[in-house]
Amino acid sequence: MDPYYQFGSPRAKNHPRQRLSQYFRTLVKLAFGHPCPVCQSLNHSPPSKRGLSRIKAKGSVPAFQGSRDAGCKVCRMALDAVKAFQRGWNNTLQLWLDRPSLPSGGAGWDTLTVFLALDDPVIPRFKLKGPLAYSTSIIADTRTDEAFRRVSSWLEDCLSKHDGCKTVNGGFMPSRVLDLRLADEYKLILVPTSRLQRSAAYACLSYCWGSDLDGVATTVKANVQAHQLGISLMTLPRTIRDAVMVAQKLAIRYLWVDALCIIQDDGDDWARESARMCDIYSNSKITIAAHRATSCKDGFLGEQIQGQPSWQREFKTKFGKKYPNASSRNMLLRLGHPPMGSPSPLDTRGWALQECILPRRVVHYTDEELIWECNTRHFCECGHVEGPQDGGETRKVKTQIRKSGGIRGGNPNPISDPTIEGWMQLVERYTERRLTYSSDRLVAVVGLAQMVQASSTGTMDSEYLAGLFRKALPRHLLWIAGGNSVTLEGALPRPLPPRAPSWSWASIDGRVHFPGELHSGWEDASIVIDHDRSFCYPTKGAAHDPTVTGELLLEGLAAPVKLITVEARFDNPMERHSMGWAATWMDRLTYVWAQDGSRTKVACDTARDPELRFGDKGHGCWISDDHRCNRCKADSWDLGMEYCVLKVATYYNEAGSPFTPAEYFLVLQRSVTVKGAWERIGLGEIKLRQDKAKTEGDLFREAKTQTLRIV
């Protein structure tokens, strides 16, 4: 059997694994020639679930040395790498060749990884790039001219070659920008763009303000005129000074920074400008993302971890005549990426999500290395297709939305619309982040909503209703507050006065997510929306007011229920996990109880105080799955009860899906502020078998079709 092809049983000629095997067989022979005795074990294993296909070798240093002396270039390269890292090493080496499966548009690479096999776990893992790959050296310090030239080359490459990154509205400029023309004289000028004779390119800054704002210069009503005459560069925090330097080195004259270009104590100006974030960021020539700075006083230029000698070393190794014009080649020995840690300060900031998604081009300044991201390409400085902690996923969502053409009408299965799915993922990521002011809950994501609307072709179908899209309303209504990691310390009541209708995820603080079943399969909506009488508008009538009010008129199966929250105790995490997302709050469960005795756990939007505690009469009936005592029999049921459930949709999945088909319903309570209306207080789920039979009691067995007004 060919030593490079050991998949086992033969496969069809065009089978993906067969084709990948043929690729590797050719690749390895061209690169390294026939296997040496040490590399004889470089046998190809099937691709893993992560898309990696590995060719492995292991041996002692003397064995590698003997193979090297016999002419093996692989063993020579491994030994040269070890010598560059630690002279005199005389123990076991492990080596393999990887070929990751990369996103569309990325150039594949192969990585030889040398392991120093010690029992001591603190010895780091090093990666050897080549001989089939090409990689740039990570720059040690982003304050150097070399670093600025690298970013400039990325920018010029994008401007000249990427049609997908060209501006749509080339004449747009924010209301105000900072003129950097006199920055060399330590002076900036705040310029109202209405005074400029023509539009010009500008850069944006995405950064963290931080909590220590003493002495931080901002534009307010009292100094806006003075700022138009000049702002001393040295009075500005270091992060802004660093951004000025980057813009200058990129030959960009104008810079937009929110703290200086928006009048901070003018509510009307702030509301007006914050509503233009989609245009401001998407029309910037480049956005500078300061990931490493916790505060605007920290700055983001400086040494990069992976550019230091402890992470990256150069060495030479001989390849022979297969590489024209050279008998030796510079190589990079690089430490493997560190374990996944905490997200960068910028990745925890709510506003920053849209600031890094809306622009056509972003250069990310992280602790480790520079990262380039545009509408066409995404790579880190060393050439890997990676980014900040959640960069890969958010970019994927962004690409889905842009390529989908937006939310379109007439789709018989709206669950397959990538824009609807993308918006749900953005909401999940956005609500994981922090906001200094909870009143910004809707405002800080309005730019992303505008991006979705701009790519839409419909009118009513693409209407945005307080964080939800009308086209996807059945699915977008099914958000869940918190998650299995939520503690009571993080449980907050709905803000008063309300900033959004109760049916919107923006009506609560903290994280929200959507059930996994909603991300695939088929949707069978159970509600009819009265579009003419369902609406949403600013609370105070102002076009850009951060709070909104609205109501939905929904027709569907509704049933009165009793609702109770009981004290619960989970002896171990697995027991709690078995309760599903209904166990959102750590030490309590909430149930709804129908007239026929059916009972189902529900997830409440906010933490409720238990009405039954351990030891109370009847507590065991609610906790037990087989309760049937007289106390639990329904006595009085009428439509005037305080709570009801409204069936929204059923989701079915393809065969083999990890998710079980399920029905979802809203848990509603009579509104105390709007007569005759209901307010959402939670979400419920009824699991189905694949044959659509219910595995739990049917809350809707005696339900009636009703039209409910939800505020």
Beta strands, then each sheet from edge to edge (+ up, - down):
strand 1: 54-60
strand 2: 92-98
strand 3: 111-116
strand 4: 126-129
strand 5: 176-179
strand 6: 187-192
strand 7: 202-206
strand 8: 231-232
strand 9: 254-256
strand 10: 286-290
strand 11: 312-318
strand 12: 328-335
strand 13: 361-365
strand 14: 370-374
strand 15: 378-380
strand 16: 464-465
strand 17: 468-469
strand 18: 480-481
strand 19: 512-513
strand 20: 522-525
strand 21: 528-529
strand 22: 535-538
strand 23: 548-567
strand 24: 588-593
strand 25: 599-604
strand 26: 643-652
strand 27: 662-670
strand 28: 678-687
strand 29: 704-710
sheet 1: 1+ 2- 3+ 4- 12+ 11-
sheet 2: 8+ 6- 5+ 9- 7- 10- 13- 14+ 15-
sheet 3: 16+ 17-
sheet 4: 18+ 19-
sheet 5: 20+ 26- 23+ 21-
sheet 6: 20+ 26- 27+ 28- 25+ 24-
sheet 7: 20+ 26- 23+ 22-
sheet 8: 20+ 26- 23+ 29-
end
